[in-house]
Amino acid sequence: MFRSHLVFTLAFILLPFTLIAQNAIIKGKVKDHNGIALPLSNIIVNIQGVNTGTSCDQNGDYSIKVKAGEKVTITFSHIGFEKESKTLTLKENQEYILNVSLNPASVIDTAIIRANRYEGRNMVVIDPEKAKIIATVGDPVISLIKSQLGVNNNSELGTGYSVRGGNFDENLIYINDIEVYRPFLARSGQQEGLSFINSDMISEIAFSSGGFEARYGDKMSSVLNISYKKPTKLQYGGNVGLLGGSAYLQTPLANHRIKLNLGGRYRSNNYLFRFMDTRGEYKPRFYDFQGQITFVAHSKLDINILGIYSNNEFNFFPQSRQTSFGTVQQTYKFDVNMGGREITQFRTGLGAITFDYKPTESLNLKLIGSYTSTRESERMDIQGRYILGELDNNFASDTYADIYNPIGSGGFMNHSRNFLEAQIISADLKGIYVKNRFTLRFGTQYKNERIHD
């Protein structure tokens, strides 16, 4: 028994040395035909069909560990030069020097770049896949829009943006050629936590910050034209985080005659509001449901139904606010004690049906009917008293970080009762005729807006 334990112990101790002894080293320098080093050249090592890679350093030097006793194929490459390969079988602990000289390539590989121009004049096409990798606390699609030239915003939490100095309500938004409306009363960028656009459902985004065609309407600043997916295969997914979550389902049905695109989102910015200058109890809650159903009624006729419902609630019970400003030598502090509440609620629903008819290859007609309803309310009663004075920034003082020399004080009360109800009915007939190099667009619209403010 003692001998077996001794053998096992010795084997365990000597095992690493045995494994190390099975390696060999290949090293050298990669140069061009004139003997000039080629820094950062690519090196591919193939052992039994398995590829591993590395690269040279800035001086063209390299060093690679490989398994001894096995056939190794090593391939060197650099842009503008022909590849060079070498097959070796090395012994244990062997150090093999392999210097390589690469010849210039007679024909450099070419790249073909293809791009599709969006048919809208002065429209920028944005890849919706980029929205999935954006790290932002706000809406990822809106973040893409805010990165465009001429676009400004005053809050990362808000879904509003202004273009070229215009107002936040001067931007047109379309989903599948259907105009959508953001809340009319939204003002501070905190209350409308979700935009109308669900990034999980998008297939194409086009944006113009000016000079867009007349077919997009009469607002002055910008137009955002979004197309939702018509799925060809089953796709589903979702995500959950501290700020909320989302889920989506996209699938064809009935032998691809019905195409379903559904999405839902929930969001709460409660954790973010805790770090704002104004302290208090924040209770935001935002959620929405969106659905698109496409019926392939005929080879020339598609019927598309779009439904959206969103509910944005923002409840706030403020307590205090402290702001310090000035210089190191003279610092001021603004200290506010508050009480009361702010209750804001936006409920918006959209229903639309589109008949997409293509009688010939040259002519395409769309008949769109939509109904939008919104109920919005703002109720605020916030009372406070403030004091402004010099801040004690002496670490040794008993009143450090407090106001020791008041220079002003006062009080305020913010009160509001704002209610808005709106119903918008719209019917559109749009057409496009394309023949060779000739394009004709035409259309007519009926719209009835009833707003009680």
Secondary structure, DSSP 4 states (H G I P E B T S, - for coil): -HHHHHHHHHHHHHHHHHHHTTEEEEEEEEEETTS-B-TT-EEEEEETTEEEEEE--TTSEEEEEEETTSEEEEEEE-TTB--EEEEEE--TT-EEE--EEEPBPSS-----------SSTTPEEE-GGGGGG---SS-HHHHHHHTSTTEE-S-SS----EETT--TT-EEEEETTEE----SS--SSSS--S-S--GGGEEEEEEESS---GGG-S-SSEEEEEEE---SS-EEEEEEETTEEEEEEEEEETTTTEEEEEEEEEE--HHHHTTSSEEEEEEEEEEEEEEEEEEEEETTEEEEEEEEEEEEEEEEEEEEEEEEEE-SSSEEEEEEEEEEEEEEEEEEEEEEEEEEE-SSSSEEEEEEEEEEEEEEEEEEEEEEEEEEEEE---TTSTTTTSEEEEEEEEEEEEEEEEEEEEEEEEEEEEEEEEETTEEEEEEEEEEEEEEE-
